[in-house]
């Protein structure tokens, strides 16, 4: 029987959140041990993947509860994300269990995020992908409740992102929502394309190219999986990379860039 995940999770959680953190770490360790038993002979990268997976859905449940109660819309959004990730069987059951855990009134989001940041070893691309998934979930109904915004600010702060960085990501994701609504590519406005990329029209062509390469490097699916993104979430990274490419092509076409 695998117990090391529970022991490690409790110790790390207790370090950052005392009893509340220890209890969360124990649960997280249990979920980790469960996923470990499904994957034999895996190393540190897969440990980070299991942690990322469970923490993502636990925090998602907490964000969904932020407005007061989890609605049918919140549940549909969570299920839609699971469908996008093609989760089934044990993996989907783990995601649902984590989502339910995050909805509980005694869920300690601070201890949860501190533990996640520590075990993620401060990998910025990984932490940003986690934050972007929570933003994507919060904006899936096209609105952002003030309480949801407050929770996102807490998440960003615990993961080491400034309020400005969060606001920039929110702007980019709102533009991405508009981008999808209008069909992407040449069907959307060039203003939305710039916002998706987090760029300004005043930037030179060279600055645009450099910023585009940096964005693609940050969101490269294979690199993110190597850093700890669960394979089940690769499709989310692929979709993000495709949106970046489509927005860049729209900007290039508008500027006449080669």
Residue pairs with C-beta under 8 A, 6 or more apart in sequence:
2 33
2 36
2 37
3 33
4 29
4 33
5 28
5 29
5 30
5 31
5 32
5 33
5 36
5 50
6 26
6 29
6 30
6 33
7 29
8 25
8 29
9 24
9 25
9 26
9 27
9 28
9 29
9 30
9 32
9 115
10 22
10 23
10 25
10 26
10 29
11 22
11 25
12 25
12 115
12 118
12 119
13 21
13 22
13 23
13 24
13 25
13 26
13 28
13 111
13 115
14 21
14 22
14 25
15 21
16 110
16 111
16 114
16 115
16 118
17 24
17 25
17 108
17 110
17 111
17 112
17 114
17 115
18 111
20 106
20 108
20 111
21 108
21 110
21 111
21 112
21 114
21 115
23 108
24 107
24 108
24 111
24 112
24 115
25 111
25 115
27 101
28 51
28 54
28 55
28 58
28 112
28 115
31 50
31 54
31 94
31 97
31 98
32 47
32 50
32 51
32 54
34 90
34 94
35 50
35 53
35 54
35 90
35 94
36 42
36 50
38 90
39 46
45 226
45 227
45 228
47 119
48 119
48 120
48 121
48 126
48 227
48 228
49 225
49 228
49 229
49 230
49 231
50 230
51 115
51 116
51 119
51 120
51 228
52 116
52 120
52 126
52 130
52 228
52 229
52 230
52 233
53 91
53 94
53 95
53 98
53 230
53 232
53 233
54 94
54 98
55 98
55 112
55 113
55 115
55 116
55 130
56 98
56 130
56 133
56 134
56 233
57 78
57 94
57 95
57 96
57 98
57 99
57 102
58 98
58 99
58 101
58 102
58 107
58 112
59 102
59 109
59 112
59 113
59 134
59 155
60 78
60 81
60 99
60 102
60 133
60 134
60 137
61 70
61 78
61 98
61 99
61 100
61 101
61 102
61 103
61 107
62 102
62 103
62 107
62 109
62 151
63 102
63 134
63 137
63 138
63 148
63 151
63 152
63 155
64 70
64 71
64 74
64 75
64 77
64 78
64 99
64 102
64 103
64 137
65 102
65 103
66 145
66 147
66 148
66 150
66 151
67 145
67 147
67 148
68 147
70 103
73 141
77 137
77 140
77 141
78 95
78 99
78 137
80 140
81 133
81 136
81 137
81 236
82 92
82 95
82 96
84 235
84 236
84 239
85 232
85 233
85 235
85 236
86 232
86 235
87 95
87 232
91 232
101 107
109 151
109 154
109 155
109 158
110 154
110 158
113 154
113 155
113 158
113 159
114 158
116 130
116 159
117 127
117 158
117 159
117 160
120 126
120 127
120 130
120 228
122 160
123 227
123 228
124 160
125 218
125 219
125 223
125 224
125 227
126 224
126 227
126 228
126 229
127 159
127 160
127 161
128 161
128 169
128 218
129 219
129 224
129 229
129 233
129 236
129 237
130 159
131 152
131 155
131 156
131 159
131 161
131 166
131 169
132 169
132 173
132 240
133 233
133 236
134 152
134 155
135 152
135 169
135 170
135 173
136 173
136 236
138 144
138 145
138 148
138 149
138 152
139 170
139 173
139 174
139 177
142 177
144 170
152 166
152 170
153 163
153 166
156 162
156 163
156 165
156 166
157 163
161 169
168 198
171 195
171 198
172 195
172 196
172 197
172 198
174 195
175 192
175 193
175 194
175 195
175 196
176 196
176 243
178 188
178 189
178 192
179 188
179 192
179 193
179 196
179 243
179 246
179 247
180 243
182 188
182 189
182 192
184 243
184 246
185 246
185 249
185 250
186 250
186 253
188 250
190 201
190 250
190 251
190 254
192 247
193 247
193 248
193 250
193 251
193 254
194 200
194 201
194 247
194 251
196 243
196 244
196 247
197 208
197 211
197 212
197 215
197 244
197 247
197 248
197 251
198 211
198 215
199 207
199 208
199 211
199 251
203 211
205 255
205 257
208 248
208 251
208 255
208 257
209 257
212 244
212 248
215 244
216 241
216 244
216 245
217 223
219 237
219 240
219 241
219 244
220 237
220 241
221 229
221 234
221 237
221 238
221 241
224 234
224 237
225 231
225 234
225 237
229 237
251 257
252 258
